[in-house]
């Protein structure tokens, strides 16, 4: 489980569109496209006419790249590394975290506007490829409208990740939507400096009843930002309602993990339906029941949820009762590895097991230990499967390739002398779009496999 890296996600285009943020072309207007285009340009000039001469844009400092360092950016990437900067021409110590700057190639050609993090390895992130469009309320409104148009196509109810950082061309910003409640995570000094613009843009585009800033993640430390949780607009209750795959939930947005809910596995949880019906299900690292309660809704005969957090298991019981499945649920509080040993000692068996742990590999240097943890988890889970059992193995570690997870499953199965079939693979949902130039924006892996006797 997890919301993934704070790299976020968005439009993968090589050249950012010069939209006003105030014009929307409806499908019914397609036949009038030339007319719409003319209108579009007029509105653009009207909205941004000041930008061509704005003192804040004209006064932005330059950030100069070394020779050939612009190649990756021209190919679509959005990040600038500190070793790519011509520090003789533009010393990084001349910038403050949160500054905006005009990025220039070695020859002086402008490449766009970047958000500065001068003390980090990723010292700048592209905000716009048009130097007339700095980060401000107008650009935020436009980016939010573009992001919203995708989610409106995908979902018939307003429960989703609205903004996924870099992939939505808003680096350092994550927004989860729970109907008229918005939960926001800011992970960059530049977004923090513009948090009033963020609030104003969100209220203009979505008209929420409440906005919560859940700014308590470790990602803020690298930017020199304080951690805090604050209701910045309207009222935000402790638990907010959402619906996923036709199942009702309440998420603890203030005290819960991350934004309170993990929308990233929505599609993978939906795939559980045909496997769960009439079966005994074990949900490991259950949190508040995203997998387990849905398994009950899909017709499971019995569901066991294991989590170390009593607060999370209270959420499981709350959500099970909300859907009328309380009698199907059994909650086990404790360390998952210890719980697996106890279940094995009690000779418990399950038809379906879901293993969706937190990230065991948070940094590349954690690879060896993390891969070992994934193998121990999956192998112990396999020991509890029935003769013809289903294992859903998931990972939110962006550093673990999907093929490595598959090899871990194969090795674990063979160590137990069992045959394994890979049935389905899944990734994060389309409200977490992957930027094709930024591998870090793809972090969710889910593999559904079948374990059989070795005969």
C-alpha positions, 0 to 999 in steps of 0.5 A, a space after each residue: 500500500 502507499 501513495 507512492 513517491 512524491 514525484 507525482 505525475 501528469 501530461 507527458 507532452 514534450 511541449 506544454 500547451 499554452 492554455 488559459 485555464 479558462 477555456 474548455 472545448 466540449 465534445 459537442 463543439 468539435 464541429 466548430 473547432 476552428 472557431 473554438 481555436 480563434 476564441 481560445 487564442 483571444 481568451 489566452 491573450 486576455 488572461 495572460 496579456 499581463 504575463 508578457 510584461 509581468 515584472 515577476 516573470 521578467 525578474 526571475 533569475 536564470 539557471 544555466 545547464 552544462 553543455 548537452 545537459 538539456 537533452 534529457 529535458 528535451 526528450 520529455 523529462 522534468 527533473 534537473 540534477 545538481 551535477 547538470 548545472 553550470 555552477 560557474 555561470 549560475 551558482 546553486 548557492 545563489 538560490 533559495 528553496 522555493 524560488 522559481 527560475 528560468 532554465 537555460 540550455 548551455 547556449 542560452 536558449 530558454 527551456 522553461 520555468 523550474 521550481 528550485 530545490 538547490 540543496 537536493 540532488 534533484 535541484 529543480 523541477 520543470 513547472 512550465 515549458 513556457 517562460 511566460 507561465 510561472 507558478 501562480 493561481 492562474 497556472 494552478 487553475 489550468 492544471 487542475 482543470 486538465 487533471 479534473 477532465 481526466 478524472 471526470 472521464 474515468 469515474 462517475 463519482 468524485 472519489 479519486 486522486 485528483 493531482 499526482 505531482 509531476 505527472 499532472 505537471 504540478 511537482 510537489 503537489 498531491 490532492 485526493 478527493 473525497 466528494 467535497 472534501 480535499 486532502 492535500 499533500 505538499 512536498 516542495 518548498 515552491 508549492 509551500 510558498 504558493 499554498 494560498 494560491 493552491 487553496 484559492 485554485 482548489 476552491 475556484 475549480 472544485 468548490 469544496 466544503 473543506 480542505 485539509 493540508 496533510 503535510 506530515 510526510 518525511 519528504 518535506 524534511 529534504 526541503 527544509 519544511 516543517 511538518 503539520 496537519 491543518 484544516 485550511 478551508 471550511 470543515 473537515 471531519 475526522 472520518 470522510 465518506 468514499 466509495 470504491 468499486 461499489 463498496 462504501 468506506 469511511 477514511 480517517 483523513 486526519 489521523 490515518 496513513 498518508 491522505 487517509 486512503 489508498 486510491 492507487 490499488 482501486 483497479 487491482 482490488 476490483 480484480 479480486 471479485 471472481 476469486 473471493 466469492 465463497 472463499 476464505 480470505 486473509 488480508 495482510 497489512 489490511 489498514 482499514 479494510 480496502 482489500 478485506 472489506 471489498 472481499 466480503 462485499 464480493 461474496 467471501 465466506 470469511 475474511 481475516 484482517 491482520 494489521 499492527 495498528 489497533 486504530 486501523 483495525 477499528 477502521 476495518 470493523 467500522 467499514 465492515 459494519 457500514 456495509 453489513 459484513 461485520 459477522 464475516 470479519 475477524 481482526 488480528 492485531 499484531 506484527 504480520 510475520 508473527 501473525 503468519 507464524 501463529 496462523 500456521 501453528 494453528 493449522 489455519 488455511 485460506 483460499 485467497 491471501 492478499 499481501 499488500 505491505 508498506 514499501 520494504 524498499 524505500 531507497 536503492 540501498 535497501 534493495 537486498 534487505 527489502 527483497 528478502 522481506 518480500 520473499 519471507 512475506 510471500 513464502 509464509 503466506 504461501 504456506 497458509 494457502 489451500 491446495 488450489 489457492 490464490 495469492 495477490 502479491 503487491 508492492 508499492 516500492 518503486 525500486 522493485 521491478 515487477 519482474 523481480 517481484 515475479 521472480 520472488 514469487 517463483 523462487 518462494 513457490 519452488 522452495 515450498 515445492 509448489 507449482 505457480 501460475 501467474 494469472 493477472 498483473 496490475 499497476 496503479 489506477 489511471 488517476 495515478 498516471 505514469 509519466 513515460 520519462 519518469 520511471 519513479 512515477 510508476 510504483 504499484 505492482 500487483 500480481 495475482 497467482 495460483 498455487 498448486 501441488 507439485 504433481 
